[in-house]
Amino acid sequence: MTTMTASEARNNLPEALNHVSYGGDRVLITRRGKVIGAIISARDLALLEALEDRYWAEIAGEALAEMRAQGEQPIPLEQVKARLGL
């Protein structure tokens, strides 16, 4: 993994993008010695988003199972929108 200061990343953005797109690397961006962000490939982003979707689907499934165990029914989305004025 490559690390660059924010100034280095700003001045060398094409190099940083080459690291992630062609080298499969990830670039950490630091400011005053602390990591403040990262540049990752589109592939890594897609994987991260897929993991996030899977996580939230599991959480939603658990919440739905808990509701049903307590005898509650989910509220249809259209009803929620109507209550919120959306």
N, C-alpha and C positions, 0 to 999 in steps of 0.2 A: 504494500500500500504506500502510495506517495503522499507526502505532506507538503503543503505550500502555505505561506502566509497569504493573507488576503491581498496584499500588494503584489506578491509574486503571481498569484492566480490572475489578478486583473491585468498585469503586464504580459502574462504568458498564457492567456486563455487558449489559443490554438494548441499549444503544447499539452495543456491539461486535458483538452478534449481528445487529443490523439492518444493519450495514456488510457483513457477510459474506452474509447470507441475501437481502437485497434489493438491495444495491449491488454484489454480486459482488466485493467487496473481500476482502482478507486482512488480518488484524490481527496484527502482531508484538507479543509481550509481552516487555518488558525488565525487568531488575532490575540496578541499579547500572551501567546503560549497556550491558549485554550482553543479547542476545536469548536468552530462556530457553524460548520456546514460541511457538505461533501458534494463532490461531483461524481455521479455514477452513470453507468451505461443505461441505455434504454432497456436493454435486456434485464439488467438488475432491477430497474424500476418496475418492469412488468412482473418479475418474480415477487418483489416486495408487495405490490398491490394485490397479487393473487393470494399471498399469505395473509394479508390484512382482510381480504374478503372472506377467506376461510375462517379466520378468527371470529369475525363479526357474525358469520352464519352460525357458528357453534354457540356463541353467546345468545343469539336470538332463539336458537333451538332450545337451549336450556331455560330461557325465560318463558317460552311458550309451554314447555313441559311443566314448569313450576305453576304457571297460571292454570293449566288444565288440572293439575293435581289438587289445586285449591278450589276447583269448581268454577273458575272464572273463564270467560270467553274473550277472545281478542276483539278489539274494536276495528271494524273495517276502515281502511284508509280514507275513503270518501267521507265517512262520519268525522274522522279526526280533522280533515281539511275543513269541513263545514264548521266545526266548533271553533277552529282557529281563524275562520274567515279567509281561507285561502282558495 
